[in-house]
Amino acid sequence: MAVEDSNTIDNKPTGGKSTKKNFFVISITFILIFTSYNAVTNLQSSINTDENVGLYSLAIIAGCSIFSCLFLTNPIIFLAG
């Protein structure tokens, strides 16, 4: 009798419908979260008009996002595996 190793990974597709359903749910969730985040940041920038604090905070957030996407992606993927 052959003993199967419990650490092996099957590379077989599990099913088309469940994969499509999971992708659809993740996509809709991302759209909803990103839309609400964008609305809150725009509201925050319009409320904090004293000395353009809201505008500067949006610019800093956008700049940090661009920096992290360009320069921190590979090191984080390397560290996380």
ABEGO torsion letter per residue (X at the ends): XBBBBAABBBABBAEAAAAAAAAAAAAAAAAAAAAAAAAAAAAAAAABABGGAAAAAAAAAAAAAAAAAAAAAAAAAAAAX
